[in-house]
Amino acid sequence: MRRLLPVPFARFPVFLRDITAQYGNVVAFALPWRSYVFINEPALVKEILVTQQHAFSKSLGTRVLRLLLGQGLLTSEDPLHRQMRRIVQPAFHRERIAEYAAIMERDALDFADTLKAGETFDAHAAMRALTLRIATETLFGSDESYSAHFVGDALRLMMGEFPWMLTPIGSLRSRLPFRKTRRFWKARATLDSIIFDLIARRQKDAIARTDALSLLLNARDAEAGHRPSDEQIRDEIMTLFIAGHETTANALTWALVLLAQNPEVDERAATAVRDGDREYVTRIVKEVLRLYPPAWIIGRETLRGVTLNGVVAIPAGTTVFFAPMMLHRRRDFFPDPDRFDPDRWLGPEPPQFAYVPFGGGARRCIGEDFALTEIAIVLKALLLRFRFELLDAATIRTAPLVTLRPAGPVSIKGIVRSKVSTEEQIRAVTIGEPAVIDDRIKLVEYDPEWPRTFEREAARIRGVLGYRALRVEHTGSTAVPGLVAKPIVDVLLEVRDSSDEAQYVPALESTGYVLHVREPNWHQHRLFKRPDVEINLHVFSRACAEVQRMLLFRDRLRADPGDHELYARSKQALAQRRWKYVQNYADAKGQVIEAILARARTDSVQR
Ligand code: HEM
């Protein structure tokens, strides 16, 4: 049976490279049961995707995807495809993407918070989990990540079946009671029940929501007045769910690998993110998708005999395919093609259809803007805080299956980048003028008055906010007995949602607090000061990871004399330098703080 397996997928890119080197950019070959034409020429790709698209249907490979995705956008044919594309499209309009972006950003920052400095993790698994969470929250409007396990399982089993399904016995095999096929059908059935259950729940409240599922449930096709069946909605949602997270997770994983391998690009990217320069990250994403296009191969089947560009005659029933992965590395369009060089996109654009990570024509990826937004947001959140080191760069290989995944885990570790806030950033978040120090920082010995100041202020805050003050804590150096500190008492206030200022700002202002800093991009942090007391009041939302970090740090310094001593020394050394803004001094302490936090986390896990 193994000998029947004709497509050694892992070796397929090498095979394609060899045949084009030997026979040119249009190669026909045949297996006993099927004829193939491989195209590596942009003008002919345009013929397939656009000019003569109606002469093609989706290829054989799509049939295996149908096992999991049914008749969703990726796998259906006209007229169903045209009708459903009209119905699904509004879920990807610009204003929707802007709404999704807020969710993406929150999830990305949460993920960055959970990364422990210096600890090794599998980037591919982490990116899959993150993109799955984003997909569930944007598409379903709730965190259904308990289903992640089933999605991952069904996807893996389906991809395993893929090479088999391209053989004449493929479709028979998927019905036979092999252990793997049984597991596949079981995972698919579980997924179905999760999605049908969600459809039933959403049907009750769809009008009020803006997630993709609710939009679909409310949709009526403008032309046909048609309301999709529950089965059709299931297929569309499953398609968006799988197409929407698997590809993006791969792109993000390759981005981290490439950034780790190219420190000079990484450094520039971090500076660009800090300075709010979006262009460089956009070029990075474009270049990642050039070198590692997640949809690395795209196929069609001829419905009738066609002649491409008047020269390449192809009979009916032929599988015609091209590989973005090969087109994107054509030397004549992309000089030094294997080099990761985001700046190549500053030069002249390659010819039309030489760069096709999202395909083209009527079947072009519907999630392109969604994906580009998500990749950029996740990269920015990570780049701000970490640079990445690959543990075993030599062993990272591609696994070209349905998508271009890495073969095996990608072991990587995040090294904390010392944060440096630019003047522009400080000005952007400060209300009024930021106070300039332009001097050394004055540290003083611990003063037992500080906890008393805290108690007094905490009572005042609870007094005006009542139940809206979920938690009030003394944090920072003045909360650690015996530690030298700037004589400013840090108070942490947790509210339900710190972006909802109406809930607490007027009340705090009525008692003399003045809103000083508003940081929507950093945990929706708000900072208040008082004219009469040396105090920094930090406001965060409930369950914000930054709150956990501040408390963990304070408790570690209270409990561990070694870290207490280390922190005091590092503060004293840094305080000797000249700082323009106090934030610059705070940023400089980032690395020692992360090291102490890493030890605190390890100890709390071991205990
Ligand atoms: C980096 C990420 C992504 C890449 C590289 C990618 C690539 C592609 C490509 C090449 C196609 C066309 C396939 C063909 O012509 O046979 C496609 C189609 C599709 N993609 Fe994406 N995609 C990505 C992300 C997404 C996201 C985030 C979603 C949804 C949330 C999505 C949903 C779809 C759907 C539904 C189709 C079928 C469109 C149709 O035929 O009407 N994709 N994608």
Boltz pocket constraint, residues with backbone or C-beta under 6 A from the ligand:
constraints:
  - pocket:
      binder: B
      contacts: [[A, 73], [A, 74], [A, 75], [A, 81], [A, 85], [A, 239], [A, 240], [A, 241], [A, 243], [A, 244], [A, 245], [A, 247], [A, 248], [A, 251], [A, 293], [A, 294], [A, 295], [A, 298], [A, 299], [A, 356], [A, 357], [A, 358], [A, 359], [A, 360], [A, 362], [A, 363], [A, 364], [A, 365], [A, 366], [A, 367], [A, 368], [A, 370], [A, 371]]
      max_distance: 6.0
